[in-house]
Amino acid sequence: MKMKTGGILGLVGGIIMLVAGITAFFAGIILQNTASLLGVTLPASLIADPLYSVPAAITLVLAAIAIIGGVMGIKGTKAGGILCLLAGIIVIVGAFIPIAAAGSYVLSGATIPVIIYLTSTFYIDGLLAIVGGIGVFTAKNQ
């Protein structure tokens, strides 16, 4: 893989990560709309939980790191590959680390917990950043 290709993959991963972070800021609104479509009423404390902004902020910082790394990779700097690799790994690992239980709701007699994780991701964004980072880091100088 050429260094430029790896940088582009890292950049695309960072941009998708940016979208995931922005989406996470609106998690309460999205949760409310989904619940209303299902005919479920949610408590106000579940919708307006300030903890929704923590994963969003962390994801946005990691997205900025991946975007910077992707641009550096396109310009031919191997350090950009390390930045993409780190951002991708942290965003994927963070998606499995719970930081809080925001509450729960009942749907068809089943209680469904709402758990907030350390990062918000579409998973493909972290994977693209990792592949791009590896591509930049392992590419030969041209």
Secondary structure by P-SEA (a helix, b strand, c coil): ccaaaaaaaaaaaaaaaaaaaaaaaaaaaaaaaaaaaaccccccccccccaaaaaaaaaaaaaaaaaaaaaaaaaccaaaaaaaaaaaaaaaaaaacccccccccccccbbbbbbbccccccaaaaaaaaaaaaaaaacccc
